[in-house]
Structures are given as C-alpha cells and as structure tokens.
Amino acid sequence: MSDPWDYQTTTDDGSREFLVNVELYISNTAASVLRKPIPYRKKEKQPGTDDVKLREKPSTNWIPLQKNLNAAGHWRAATCRLLQEGERCLLNVYIDESQLYQTVYIHLLNQTDIRHADNSLFYRKDCVGIFCTGGQRWTTSHTSEPLYLQFPNSESCLTWQALLKSYAIPEIYGRWFFPEDGGSYRMWRQVELTVLQGRSLGIIKQDDNDPLDDIDDVLETDGPEAEISCEIHLNDIICSRTTTKSGSGSLDWHESFTFSGLPPFENLDIVVWRERKATRPTVLGIIRVALNTFRRGEAVEGWYPVLQTASVGTEIQLGELRLKIKVDEEIILPYANYTKLMTVCKSRSFLDWMSDLENRLKLKTVSTHLLSIAVATNTVVEQVQEYASREVGSESSSSLHTLFRGNTTLTKAIELCMTWYGKAFLEASIGTVLRRLCMEKVAIEVDPMRSGKGSKDVEKNVEVLLYWCHEFWNAIYAVRNECPHEMRMLFKTIRELVEQRSRAEPSGLEANKQLRWQSVSAFCFLRFIVPAILHPHLFGLYPGLPPLPVQRSLTLVAKVIQSLANLNSNVQKEAFMRGVEDFLKDSLPAMTDYISVVSTPLADILPPQSEDAMDRHEKINIVNTLRQRTRKMTVLDRESVPILPHLLDIPRHLAIITSAVIRSSKELSTRSRTGDSVDAAIDNFCRTCFEVEEEALTRVSHLAQQLASTSRRTSEPDEPTDDSASEQLSQRMGRTTLVEVTGSVTAGGQPSLLQKKSRPATAPSPSGSSSPGRPQAFFPDLPNSDEKRARKGQNRPIHLKAPSTDSFPSAGGRIQPISTHLSNEDSTDLLDENGKRKKGRFRGMLRI
C-alpha cells in the first residue's frame, strides 16, 4: 500500500520554524518559581448566549491520575516553537501564551535524549521526554528535571519525534576514520521488562547462620489496606511505574514495559514502594540490575531479591519479584552493507520467512522486524493476500468451517497487521467504555453457582450485563467507518476467499452465506477486539490487570460480543446467559452491517481533512523539511533519522535480524534438514547474515586499531603509555560475547565465514570527524591537546558507549564538553548550583 505521506503536496517555502500546541508537565518545585498569571474575572453569562465555548473539554488523560501523582505536579497548556538558526536549533516552550518557560538547545542533545515517555509514567499517551542538562537549556526555574510534552495525537507525536531527532546528535562511531559513510557504525539499545509477580514482600529472609533465629521474621503487619507498587528507573531516572496491588504476600502484575533508543547502559533499578492509608509512601526495597554486563538478545526470567539497606552497611531481603528482562544492544552499519540481505528478504514473502525461520531456526522474535521491512516496502497487504490464497488452495481438502481457525503463520501475520495498523481503531472502539467499567469497578456475576445469591440478585446482574453489552456494542458500531484501509483490504481478501470456497462446496454459496461474515469476525473480533476486552493491559487500553471481579465482568461482556460476532443468537451451553438472547437477536443485523463495512475497502484513501488546516500545514512543512535536511546529511546521519509516518529504521531491523541468526548459529549444524528449496533459502539467508556480521567485525577491528594507533601517537607523560593504552583497549574489546561457528553454514560443507571471532558486547570508544551540516558534541578520545588538559586530574572512567561526537563550537568559540556518563560511584560526586547532589534527582519527584 502507498504511504499516507505520499499524498501530501510538496512545498518548499524555506521555512525553518515550527509550532505545535502541547500539554506541558510542570512539577510543584518548578511551578513555585514561575510568574503568577494575572487573575481573570469571569464575565456573567448573558441571557441567550451560547455556552458551547464554556463547556469543559474532555480530559486528555489516558486514565485518571493516581492519588500520588496528583500532588506531584500538574499539566498546563503550552506552545512549542522550534527555530533553526544556522547550525543551531532552539526549542522554545511558552506557557500562558507569551511566558517563556524553557529554551532547549536541540543541536546539543543526543538523539537518545529524546525518547517516548511510557504511558504509565503519567497515565497519558503521546508523551515525549527530553532529557537535558543545565548546559543544554535555559530555564526560569533552574530545574534539572526532564521536559515532558504531551502532543495532541499520535501522528503529531511521531512527527515531532522525527523532527527533533533530525537536529540532535546520533550515536555514531568512527567519523574520522570512515568519512565516506559519516562513520563506521551507530548504536541502538532497548530494554524490555515485564514485572510478573511478587512474593513475601515485607517479610525478612534471614541467613541460616543468623544468631537471631528466635526473632519474629515478619515485619509490621500491613493488612489489606497496604498497597505495593514498583517504579522503574533507568540510569537513575524514573521511566515507568506499575499499578498498585493490595497486600504484602503474593501479588500478580504481569505488566510489560519497553524502553527503546536508550543511552549507554548503566543500571536498571526497580524501586518497590509500600503505602498505607493516612501515611506517606515508603521504600520497601530496591532491585538493581547492572545492564552493562547483562546478557544481550535473550530474555532472562527469574526471581530477584528486594533488598533494603540496614545498619552497618548490611542489606536485608524483603521478598522477591519475578521479572523477565531482555536487553538488546546492536551495532548498525550503513544501509549499503545490508543491500544483499534486503534483496534476500524481498525475494520471498515476509510470511514465508516468518514460517521458515520459526520452524527451521526456532527464531520467534523476528516477526515484528520482518513485518516492519514489509511495511517500509509497501508490500504487506499484497503479500498477506497472496499467502492467504495459497493457504486456502492448499487446504482444499479441509472443511470449510475450519478455515482460518488454527494458529498458523497467516493468522499470526494478520494479528500483527491488526496490531500495527489498528491501534487507534481499537482505542476508538472500546477504549473509553472499557476504562469506565474498570474505574467504576463494576462487578457482574450471572452464574448462580458462582455468586451463591438468589434469583432476584441474578436478574439485577443480568440487567447490568445487558447495559454494558449495549455500551460496548454501541461504541464498537459507531466507529465502524474508521477501520483502517489496510485492515479492510485484508478482511475483504478473507471474505472473498471463503466465498470462492463456498461456491465449490456441494451445498453451494447460499447454504454457507453466513461463513463469509463469520470468517471476517474470526479475525476482527476473535483475534483483536475480544482479546482486548479480556486483557486490556496487553493492548495498552488499561494499566495493569483489573481486579478479579472486574475481570469476570469483562469476561462475560466478551462472551456476549463474541456470540454476536459469530452471528449466533442461541445460548445453549450456559443457561444463565439466556438473558442476553434478545440483545443478540436485535443486534444481528447491525453486526452483519458492521462486518460488511470493515471488509469493504475505501474508495478514497486520502487522509481525512477534518483536522485543523494549520496543523495539517505544519505536518506537511515538517515532512518537506526532513526530506530537504536528510539529502544534505552523510549516510549514517541520514539513516539515524526515523522514517515517517511509523518512525521506521530499516538498517536497525536488519541488524536485529542478523544478530538473531548469529545467536542461533550453534544450532545450524545440528538442525534437521530435508534438502528442499526451503533449506536452500534458509542457507542463503544465514550465509548473507554471516557476511554482514563479518563486515561489522571488520569495521569494529579497524576502528579499534585506529584508536590504538592514535592513542600511541598522542600519548603524554601524564597519560597511559603505549602498553597501558593497548591493555585498556584490549579490555574494552574483551568485554564481548564470543560467537563460535564451528559447523558449516550449508550442507555442502563450506567453511563458515566466522570462526572464533568475537562480536563486541560494547563498542569501542567512539571516534570520528565532523560531519557536514551536523553539530558534533565533545568526545574525549580525540587527539586534542586542549581536551587532554581539561581531562588532567580526572580519575573517573569514561563510558565506553558515550555518543559519537567530535566537537561543536560554543558561543565563545571554545570547545565545551557535554557531560559524559559516569559510573555509579562517581556520579554521587556531582553537585548542582546549590551544592546538593544530582544523583536520583528525579526519584520521588512524582510523589508526595
């Protein structure tokens, strides 16, 4: 399908100024020094005056804020003005229409300083956090807190992320030594965390050798009023939080968080909070995970101890959390190095690769990346349609009633497509009504065996169930015309394939006329809307698991909606559900109409023109500016700017796929082979991945040699000698994950491309030369005498993954360093203007 941005008119007015209205988070500390607004006396309403403008606008909150967040700060309407001045880029944030709140120097920021803020942080969607130091911004409040902006919609949020990152500094290594590409490679990092369960929280676990065995190990009883929650901190900055759970024993969260585009790894901290009524929240304990030594590319699940510091520097374990952590850190080469791999990927459908890589190589984590590549090439719908036709043709002997019912590659791919394209559609369909049911804590039980109540109570619950079924169905039906065009095309294909099979059946199309609608609802409802009702936290509709009574209510509503989607008005299995039969019969015509609408493609797929003309003009202006700016950038700089409208990064997806294949290389020689064309395709795919890996190792080794040579030439008496520099370099490169490929890639016995070569788990110290048109930040390893003199007397270690930056001119013409990442011990020595510690400055900012 064509990219929606392709339908925009390209204009070039040379504008380098952009405006957007946002919501700005201001903490109580920052608000205390702001200029007070002039009080405004509201005019009395004149008789007969229309009061439409005076009505309160609906809240932009994803969900009402928890009580701890209400006292931490507030959101205010603001205007962002991005202004390019030569090589400088300034982001001015205004409140009260004219009061300048902050000015952020975007050209001094790293791209990793501009990140999407997790929904759980403020329980708002479409928020972006800008993490900057004192030298990278001007502010009236002298705050050191990150700047959080909430954009009016997802499209604006993604567009402005791409714009801001185009002016920021990408993390590129080896600019000086690989000027033809703008560097050797760039880095990308991501952490996926799932907080699953907690146990024995608040209970001391003593050592067997502890002489105080006769002391009661249980802390003060919290009782049912105690609430436990977790905060997730990355590099000492709070990034997300779990919901609160009552009790101190076994707790279930099952809440997942993804943090992408991260700066160099330091620590991941999970702070466990305990709160009771009429008391301030207290820290129960902390879990600290050292990410720089954590296993890469593999999900690690286990129980982690919650530790609290006691007297004399000892630590006490106060329970455990069951966590699932996956840490990714990838070296991304210029796209030219992935050209052959891209050609191999495009030689077959991404569904074929999904099936073969999962079945032959046991790779289950690359499906999303394969889909992203197909989205970038605008071939998703066509490939799914072709694969569906093949699957129906190959299953000609199977029953018509079992089509698309199993968990096949096709059904998994369509589920991925619905998740990719249908997020806004799902939110519009059930998001508001679902959250209202959860917030009101509606408990419905119509099964007399479960409730143990009389018939009158059961009848009341049936009435409540009918009310909420009407609410859900009315909300779903009202937005049927907003179904995305891509989903419509897929549903149309499914419907037409079933119609073709029905004509071939002896019973004919008339006898199976309901199957064409049921086949569409099997995807739209059974695999999309109904699962979102059952598990809203997995689809981003609600934070965390609802309470058990609410989960039961959602289950009953989901049963009714699924029966309606199956076009079945008879309730035979469960007698207690017969009270909804009339609702099902009355709603069947509307359900048939709904399925017909969502399976009919749009005649005009141009973006809707209902939005404000000024907003549309700004988006077109941003898209044109990005196109003009990227043409003048070097290769790696250009490729570091995400592609609109989905913020795609094709080299990154190819790099992740390559790494996944390399990690599974030990199974290549032991996997069963059939000698068919699939084996040949898999062998070619793996061989191409190994070639990419060989190029990555060559670039890393070349850069390491250049750095070692430069270090020897520029060594000074107060700096390490040649031998010590080489030793430090070897230590840097030695922190690697050894990849040994002893078997052959193909059955023909060809030697593997890699034998006992190591892929660095952390990149060497960055290096590079200035890229035309791109401001560069300070980099300590470059041979600059002024920089070396500035470094004399500093004993703190330089982080191996500091952003690749050369130098940028300050206002006075001298090279000023941007703060580098420090170790945990050294970071405690940093002081702010008032002599207070900066470490953990954001910790607890959102609490009382």
Secondary structure, 3 states (H helix, E strand, C coil): CCCHHHHCCCCCCCCCEEEEEEEEEEEHHHHCCCCCCCCCCCCCCCCCCCCHHHCCCCCCCCCCCCHHHHCCEEEEEEEEEEEEECCEEEEEEEECCCEEEEEEEHHHCEHHHEEECCHHHHCCCCEEEECCCHHHEEECCCCCCCEEEECCCHHHHHHHHHHHHHHCECCEECCCCCCCCCCCEEEEEEEEEEEEEEECCCECECCCCCCCCCCCCECCCCCCCCEEEEEEEECCEEEEECCCEECCCCEEEEEEEEEECCCCCCEEEEEEEEECCCCCCEEEEEEEEEHHHCCECCEEEEEEEEEEECHHHCEEEEEEEEEEEEEEEEEECCHHHHHHHHHHHHCCCHHHHHHHHHHHCCCCCCHHHHHHHHHHCCCHHHHHHHHHHHHHHHCCCCCHHHCCCCCCHHHHHHHHHHHHHCHHHHHHHHHHHHHHHHHCCCCCCCCHHHHCCCHHHHHHHHHHHHHHHHHHHHHHHHCHHHCCHHHHHHHHHHHHHHHHHHHHCCCHHHHCHHHHHHHHHHHHHHHHHHHHHHCHHHHCCCCCCCCHHHHHHHHHHHHHHHHHHCCCCCCCCCHHHHHHHHHHHHHHHHHHHHHHHHCCCCCCCCCCCCCCHHHHHHHHHHHHHHHHHHHCCCHHHHHCCCECCCCECHHHHHHHHHHHHHHCHHHCCCCCCCCCHHHHHHHHHHHHHHHHHHHHHHHHHHHHHHHHHHHHHCCCCCCCCHHHHHHHHHHHHHCEEEECCCCCCCCCCCCCCCCCEEEECCCCCCCCCCECCECCCCCCCCCCHHHHHHHCCCCCCCCCCCCCCCCCECCCCCECCCCCCCCHHHHCCCECCCCCECCCCCCCCCCC
